[in-house]
Amino acid sequence: MTDFDQAKAEDAWGSIGSGAGGDELEPRAIHDFVIHLQEEKIHPILIFGTSRSGKTLMILSLLHYAKQNPRANMRIRLGDAVFPPNFPYALERHRDAEQFYNILTIEFANGDRPPSTQKIVPFFVPINIEVAGRTYKLAFLEGNGEWYQRDENSFKQFKQEIAGILSGFAAPASIVFVAPTGDERTPSDRNFRNASHEDLAHCVEEYERHRIVRDQDNLLLLVTKWDVLHSPGRPDSHFADATVADVLAEIESWHFIWQQFANLTGPSRALTPYSAGWINENGMFIRDIKYQLVFDKFNRTVWNWIYGNVTAAASSNIPPVRETLYEDVKLPTPKRPSLYQSLIKTSLWI
């Protein structure tokens, strides 16, 4: 397996040059890549977030739950390569995906926290899930958090592979904006959170700029590291069963990402608190079996959102039929929208 890290690849990629959003790629290659996704009926899940926001942990936790928990009610396996064979470094990208699925998920199961992702180019982890005899193809975007962080002078543009999907992919896509509540190493330090959220708000702007037709997309504001705010061991329900008021009390003061997300028009939007695991200030997992059902609930909620998105995208009905994977975390349909829902036209998954 190759790490395909910067030291190995910078000379080769340096010869390609620099363009909008990263290394210069031929427009034809981007076009063929997007067409390949559509022809293979691969549902892209684009995940945006800065370094240490929890992107990698979220994907690993979702995959671990689906692979190991009988209550997941799905069969899961690594899918075929997302990039066409002639796409630059297609083989290396798929090897990274294989390493992620076959090795990092095992390390996660053993309680090891993965290092920050350090890649030259984005890659996708292709996942095939089988539910009730039907197979759906997913592709989780994985990459460096630094790609979404501003440098000294300006915000960064999306990598061309990502911009190409947003501008050219005709089918619905799932978009996850990963907003951490804080840093477990320094929970009281708001600088990390504020900087991360400001960069993430720019990702929403980039999404709007590239995705002109977005009415059928599904967007999720994932409030990660919920365990930094509320200990899983606390006696009340703030961690395990947060109410709308609990979540609003935290996010209403997020002047960057919350305002940008709330003001977005077009796609369906949702938000949920999330924790991939209980992590202490030293970055180590705290394993306690009595809290596992709570962490499973977070994963079931996100899987329900993903499954609803991919089944709606595959539906031939008008309007599309959105199916439910887990009834216990099914989104309730209120008789009358609350003021909260009326104002931001979104749904809170709790």
Wavefront OBJ file of the C-alpha trace (Angstrom):
o trace
v 0.000 0.000 0.000
v 1.232 3.480 -0.807
v 0.889 6.448 1.473
v 0.994 8.703 -1.578
v 2.195 11.405 0.752
v 3.700 14.697 -0.188
v 7.297 13.560 -0.048
v 6.676 10.811 -2.592
v 4.573 12.766 -5.031
v 5.519 16.437 -4.963
v 8.039 16.183 -7.825
v 5.569 14.515 -10.186
v 2.685 16.794 -9.315
v 4.918 19.849 -9.369
v 5.289 19.418 -13.118
v 1.540 19.768 -13.643
v 1.407 23.359 -12.478
v -0.990 25.281 -10.312
v -4.518 26.223 -11.261
v -7.831 27.097 -9.679
v -8.315 25.009 -6.587
v -4.996 23.151 -6.829
v -2.940 21.288 -9.424
v -3.790 21.935 -13.045
v -5.791 19.155 -14.666
v -6.986 18.878 -18.229
v -10.640 19.972 -18.553
v -11.308 16.802 -20.549
v -10.056 14.653 -17.679
v -12.400 16.409 -15.252
v -15.294 16.023 -17.699
v -14.647 12.303 -18.180
v -14.367 11.811 -14.419
v -17.755 13.411 -13.778
v -19.365 11.462 -16.626
v -17.868 8.280 -15.154
v -19.543 9.007 -11.800
v -22.887 9.514 -13.497
v -22.677 6.455 -15.746
v -21.654 4.234 -12.828
v -24.450 5.736 -10.686
v -22.034 6.639 -7.917
v -23.481 8.975 -5.300
v -20.789 11.435 -4.148
v -20.637 12.471 -0.498
v -18.507 15.608 -0.404
v -17.139 16.312 3.065
v -15.685 19.713 3.927
v -13.907 20.700 7.099
v -10.613 22.030 8.370
v -7.807 20.093 10.002
v -8.849 18.358 13.255
v -12.533 19.010 12.603
v -13.385 15.296 12.623
v -13.862 14.409 8.934
v -11.735 11.261 8.922
v -13.050 10.050 12.272
v -16.614 10.458 11.051
v -16.022 8.318 7.949
v -14.171 5.664 9.950
v -16.890 5.544 12.594
v -19.610 5.176 9.963
v -17.744 2.399 8.171
v -16.868 0.602 11.396
v -20.503 0.642 12.491
v -21.727 -0.672 9.136
v -19.057 -3.389 8.973
v -19.197 -4.657 12.553
v -22.637 -4.005 14.028
v -25.426 -6.501 13.203
v -27.983 -3.764 13.883
v -26.662 -1.852 10.875
v -28.962 -3.951 8.656
v -26.756 -3.567 5.615
v -23.990 -5.370 3.793
v -21.024 -3.190 2.983
v -17.892 -3.609 0.897
v -15.254 -1.530 -0.826
v -16.429 -0.513 -4.283
v -14.587 -0.178 -7.558
v -12.262 2.716 -8.269
v -14.018 6.084 -8.456
v -11.582 7.652 -10.911
v -11.296 6.353 -14.502
v -8.049 4.420 -15.186
v -6.568 7.218 -17.307
v -7.182 9.923 -14.686
v -3.961 11.297 -13.146
v -2.819 9.011 -10.308
v -6.033 6.986 -10.416
v -4.237 3.862 -9.188
v -2.613 5.646 -6.251
v -5.883 7.247 -5.257
v -7.628 3.867 -5.172
v -4.776 2.381 -3.156
v -5.325 5.126 -0.620
v -8.997 4.151 -0.552
v -8.079 0.496 -0.024
v -5.751 1.409 2.814
v -8.452 3.539 4.390
v -11.093 0.812 4.207
v -8.950 -2.230 4.988
v -6.448 -0.838 7.493
v -7.618 2.403 9.086
v -11.022 0.970 9.980
v -9.289 -1.856 11.870
v -7.036 0.592 13.677
v -10.088 2.656 14.568
v -11.806 -0.454 15.942
v -8.735 -1.057 18.110
v -9.011 2.429 19.574
v -6.238 4.053 17.559
v -6.850 7.584 16.398
v -5.772 8.157 12.782
v -3.221 10.857 11.989
v -4.319 13.950 10.120
v -4.805 13.209 6.440
v -1.854 14.481 4.393
v -2.329 13.960 0.671
v -1.383 15.787 -2.477
v -4.732 15.161 -4.160
v -8.260 14.252 -3.050
v -9.370 10.638 -3.129
v -12.699 8.948 -2.643
v -13.492 5.891 -0.550
v -15.952 3.950 -2.748
v -18.511 2.057 -0.699
v -21.204 -0.314 -1.923
v -24.040 -0.902 0.497
v -26.696 -3.549 0.052
v -30.040 -3.071 1.769
v -33.045 -5.330 1.174
v -31.433 -6.831 -1.907
v -30.619 -3.502 -3.581
v -27.076 -2.172 -3.991
v -26.165 1.506 -3.862
v -22.786 2.999 -4.721
v -21.379 5.758 -2.520
v -18.112 7.684 -2.625
v -16.849 9.476 0.498
v -14.490 12.375 -0.204
v -11.328 12.282 1.898
v -8.540 14.820 1.923
v -6.548 17.405 3.825
v -8.223 19.871 6.129
v -5.580 22.393 5.137
v -7.173 22.609 1.680
v -10.100 24.448 3.263
v -8.115 26.741 5.546
v -7.180 30.261 4.580
v -3.576 31.227 4.147
v -2.115 34.563 5.166
v -3.822 36.508 2.407
v -6.932 34.745 1.204
v -9.255 31.755 1.323
v -8.441 28.794 -0.873
v -10.475 27.602 -3.799
v -11.701 24.035 -4.129
v -9.555 21.404 -5.779
v -10.494 20.937 -9.403
v -11.832 17.425 -8.892
v -14.306 18.790 -6.330
v -15.207 21.887 -8.341
v -15.774 19.632 -11.342
v -18.325 17.517 -9.490
v -20.166 20.553 -8.198
v -20.311 22.265 -11.570
v -20.858 19.232 -13.826
v -22.510 16.404 -11.863
v -26.156 16.407 -12.948
v -27.545 14.046 -10.298
v -28.149 14.980 -6.632
v -25.149 15.000 -4.301
v -24.725 14.815 -0.527
v -22.677 17.603 1.061
v -21.404 17.502 4.647
v -20.000 20.596 6.352
v -18.070 19.485 9.428
v -18.236 22.091 12.203
v -16.369 21.156 15.401
v -17.588 22.430 18.761
v -13.987 22.839 19.873
v -10.653 21.111 20.296
v -10.436 18.320 22.859
v -6.872 19.391 23.686
v -8.002 22.876 24.759
v -11.794 22.792 25.191
v -12.056 26.384 26.434
v -10.099 27.878 23.519
v -12.532 29.385 21.023
v -9.873 30.472 18.529
v -9.678 27.014 16.958
v -13.445 26.762 16.652
v -13.917 30.267 15.266
v -11.146 29.895 12.685
v -12.493 26.509 11.607
v -16.016 27.882 11.239
v -14.911 30.928 9.276
v -13.072 28.676 6.823
v -16.079 26.371 6.638
v -18.369 29.304 5.855
v -16.144 29.990 2.861
v -16.691 26.364 1.790
v -20.429 27.079 1.734
v -19.725 30.096 -0.475
v -17.593 27.955 -2.785
v -20.384 25.374 -2.957
v -22.847 28.092 -3.955
v -20.442 29.490 -6.536
v -19.858 26.176 -8.297
v -23.217 24.453 -7.787
v -25.644 26.508 -9.830
v -28.375 23.836 -9.970
v -28.587 22.507 -6.440
v -32.273 22.083 -5.595
v -31.999 18.279 -5.364
v -28.857 18.235 -3.224
v -28.897 17.361 0.470
v -26.701 19.339 2.842
v -25.777 18.427 6.401
v -24.215 20.676 9.007
v -22.497 18.125 11.222
v -21.769 19.530 14.682
v -18.802 17.322 15.523
v -16.947 16.702 18.759
v -20.157 16.931 20.744
v -18.279 15.118 23.517
v -16.014 18.170 23.920
v -19.057 20.147 25.057
v -20.921 17.440 26.920
v -19.397 14.394 28.548
v -21.091 11.103 27.642
v -21.038 10.311 31.350
v -23.103 13.287 32.478
v -26.396 12.366 34.179
v -28.699 14.522 32.029
v -29.605 14.188 28.346
v -27.428 16.974 26.896
v -25.089 14.489 25.228
v -27.259 11.505 24.389
v -30.577 13.202 23.577
v -29.912 16.854 22.916
v -33.025 18.940 22.332
v -33.441 21.682 19.766
v -32.827 24.191 22.552
v -29.608 22.405 23.546
v -28.198 22.572 20.029
v -29.381 26.112 19.349
v -27.747 27.289 22.557
v -24.421 26.279 21.038
v -24.734 27.158 17.367
v -26.590 30.472 17.491
v -23.353 32.169 18.549
v -21.466 30.710 15.583
v -21.352 33.882 13.541
v -19.646 32.356 10.501
v -20.788 28.893 9.491
v -24.236 28.993 11.101
v -25.240 32.224 9.399
v -23.867 31.093 6.048
v -25.595 27.716 6.260
v -28.884 29.151 7.498
v -29.034 31.683 4.663
v -28.316 29.149 1.919
v -31.161 28.719 -0.563
v -32.076 25.794 -2.794
v -31.013 22.425 -1.384
v -32.518 20.462 1.486
v -30.629 21.135 4.708
v -30.285 19.298 7.992
v -28.074 19.416 11.034
v -27.165 17.042 13.811
v -24.757 16.851 16.738
v -22.229 14.091 16.258
v -19.431 12.326 18.068
v -17.329 9.540 16.570
v -16.120 8.520 20.017
v -15.253 9.758 23.464
v -11.797 11.355 23.134
v -9.807 12.837 26.010
v -7.472 15.839 25.952
v -4.556 13.585 24.950
v -6.358 12.420 21.834
v -7.012 8.921 23.198
v -10.296 7.044 22.893
v -12.126 6.293 26.128
v -13.816 2.929 25.674
v -16.881 2.322 27.840
v -19.376 -0.230 26.612
v -22.284 1.339 28.499
v -22.126 4.407 26.246
v -21.752 2.546 22.958
v -25.454 2.707 22.109
v -25.245 6.495 22.267
v -22.394 6.614 19.771
v -24.249 4.079 17.641
v -27.197 6.463 17.571
v -25.025 9.190 16.057
v -23.910 6.820 13.311
v -27.411 5.514 12.681
v -28.657 9.082 12.308
v -26.039 9.978 9.697
v -26.495 6.669 7.868
v -30.239 7.325 7.786
v -29.566 10.702 6.167
v -27.183 9.170 3.607
v -29.530 6.300 2.806
v -32.452 8.656 2.338
v -30.360 10.761 -0.040
v -29.137 7.883 -2.193
v -32.539 6.197 -2.425
v -34.155 9.485 -3.439
v -31.429 10.019 -6.053
v -32.097 6.526 -7.444
v -35.874 6.902 -7.373
v -37.778 7.159 -10.655
v -40.854 8.583 -8.938
v -41.890 12.232 -9.091
v -41.346 13.489 -6.483
v -38.542 11.047 -5.576
v -39.230 8.523 -2.830
v -36.907 8.901 0.137
v -36.548 5.655 2.084
v -35.746 5.161 5.752
v -33.080 2.784 7.006
v -33.637 3.052 10.770
v -37.031 3.843 12.224
v -35.619 4.633 15.680
v -33.825 7.732 14.355
v -36.368 8.627 11.713
v -36.868 12.348 11.287
v -40.211 13.300 12.803
v -42.663 15.256 10.687
v -44.158 18.003 12.857
v -47.807 18.957 12.410
v -46.815 22.599 12.340
v -43.307 23.913 11.666
v -41.646 25.475 14.662
v -40.334 29.023 14.527
v -36.870 27.507 14.316
v -37.772 25.481 11.219
v -39.655 28.357 9.635
v -36.747 30.728 9.986
v -34.002 28.546 8.576
v -36.015 25.961 6.616
v -33.904 23.086 7.818
v -34.368 19.983 9.899
v -32.723 19.056 13.154
v -31.849 15.385 13.378
v -32.031 14.405 17.025
l 1 2 3 4 5 6 7 8 9 10 11 12 13 14 15 16 17 18 19 20 21 22 23 24 25 26 27 28 29 30 31 32 33 34 35 36 37 38 39 40 41 42 43 44 45 46 47 48 49 50 51 52 53 54 55 56 57 58 59 60 61 62 63 64 65 66 67 68 69 70 71 72 73 74 75 76 77 78 79 80 81 82 83 84 85 86 87 88 89 90 91 92 93 94 95 96 97 98 99 100 101 102 103 104 105 106 107 108 109 110 111 112 113 114 115 116 117 118 119 120 121 122 123 124 125 126 127 128 129 130 131 132 133 134 135 136 137 138 139 140 141 142 143 144 145 146 147 148 149 150 151 152 153 154 155 156 157 158 159 160 161 162 163 164 165 166 167 168 169 170 171 172 173 174 175 176 177 178 179 180 181 182 183 184 185 186 187 188 189 190 191 192 193 194 195 196 197 198 199 200 201 202 203 204 205 206 207 208 209 210 211 212 213 214 215 216 217 218 219 220 221 222 223 224 225 226 227 228 229 230 231 232 233 234 235 236 237 238 239 240 241 242 243 244 245 246 247 248 249 250 251 252 253 254 255 256 257 258 259 260 261 262 263 264 265 266 267 268 269 270 271 272 273 274 275 276 277 278 279 280 281 282 283 284 285 286 287 288 289 290 291 292 293 294 295 296 297 298 299 300 301 302 303 304 305 306 307 308 309 310 311 312 313 314 315 316 317 318 319 320 321 322 323 324 325 326 327 328 329 330 331 332 333 334 335 336 337 338 339 340 341 342 343 344 345 346 347 348 349 350
